[in-house]
Amino acid sequence: MGKTFNELALDLKDYIVEKHSNYRGLKHLSLQRYNNLTVSMNSRRYGKPHVIIRVGISEAVFSIPYVNKIDGGLGMDERYVMQWIGTDVVLQSLNDQWKLIKLAELDNA
């Protein structure tokens, strides 16, 4: 079983903060900035497998497994998010979450 959305959000936060640690002074700012980072999916709005990443007021939607941006933007963090999504472990967890969402829809139908 893959990771939950909350676990994925924590992993993404750690990944971005680690990437920012290469820049002087950004690591401390990053910890505060990414406290509200969320990872989700909305099968009614986007019918194909995807992931929605929200950081503050910014939001972007990426298709999976090809990691193409469908909508929105995340500014300077977008490249880090795309790198993170493209890892095998994350893709597997996102695919597992998509399957769970689709199964739940079938059960509710």
C-alpha positions in Angstrom: 0.0 0.0 0.0 1.3 3.4 -0.9 1.5 6.5 1.3 -1.4 8.6 2.2 -1.8 12.2 1.0 -0.6 13.6 4.3 2.5 11.4 4.2 3.2 12.5 0.7 2.8 16.1 1.6 5.3 15.7 4.4 7.7 14.0 2.1 7.3 16.7 -0.5 7.9 19.4 2.1 11.1 17.7 3.3 12.2 17.3 -0.4 11.7 21.0 -1.2 13.3 22.2 2.1 16.3 20.0 1.3 16.6 21.5 -2.1 16.4 25.0 -0.7 19.1 24.2 1.9 21.7 24.7 -0.9 20.8 28.4 -0.8 22.0 30.5 2.2 19.2 31.4 4.5 16.3 29.8 2.6 16.1 26.6 4.7 14.6 28.4 7.7 12.1 30.3 5.6 11.1 27.1 3.8 10.1 25.4 6.9 7.5 28.0 7.6 6.4 28.5 4.0 5.7 24.8 3.4 3.7 24.1 6.6 0.5 24.5 4.6 1.6 22.3 1.6 -1.1 19.8 0.5 -1.3 16.9 -1.9 -4.7 15.8 -3.2 -6.7 14.5 -6.2 -10.1 15.5 -7.6 -11.4 12.8 -10.0 -14.6 14.8 -10.8 -12.7 17.8 -12.0 -9.9 16.0 -13.7 -10.9 12.6 -15.1 -7.4 11.3 -15.7 -4.8 10.3 -13.1 -3.3 13.4 -11.6 -2.1 15.1 -8.5 -2.9 18.5 -7.1 -0.2 20.3 -5.2 -1.1 23.5 -3.1 1.5 25.7 -1.5 -0.1 28.8 0.1 -2.3 30.4 -2.5 -0.5 28.7 -5.4 -1.8 25.5 -6.9 -0.8 23.3 -9.8 -2.1 20.0 -11.3 0.2 17.4 -12.8 -0.7 14.3 -14.8 0.6 11.0 -13.7 2.6 9.0 -14.6 4.1 11.4 -17.2 4.4 14.5 -14.9 3.0 17.0 -17.3 1.5 20.2 -15.9 -2.2 20.3 -16.6 -3.2 23.6 -14.8 -1.8 26.3 -12.5 1.7 27.0 -11.4 3.9 26.9 -8.3 6.6 29.5 -9.3 10.2 28.6 -8.4 9.1 25.4 -6.6 7.5 23.8 -9.7 10.7 22.2 -10.9 11.3 20.6 -7.5 7.7 19.3 -7.3 8.0 17.8 -10.8 11.3 16.1 -9.8 9.7 14.7 -6.7 6.5 13.4 -8.5 8.7 11.7 -11.1 10.4 9.4 -8.5 9.3 5.7 -8.6 8.1 5.6 -5.0 6.0 8.7 -5.3 4.5 7.6 -8.6 3.5 4.3 -7.1 1.9 6.0 -4.1 0.0 8.4 -6.3 -1.2 5.5 -8.5 -2.4 3.6 -5.4 -4.3 6.7 -4.2 -5.9 7.1 -7.7 -7.1 3.5 -7.6 -8.6 3.9 -4.2 -10.5 7.0 -5.3 -11.8 5.2 -8.4 -12.8 2.2 -6.3 -14.7 4.4 -3.8 -16.6 6.0 -6.7 -17.7 2.6 -7.9 -18.8 1.6 -4.4 -20.9 4.8 -4.2 -22.5 4.4 -7.6 
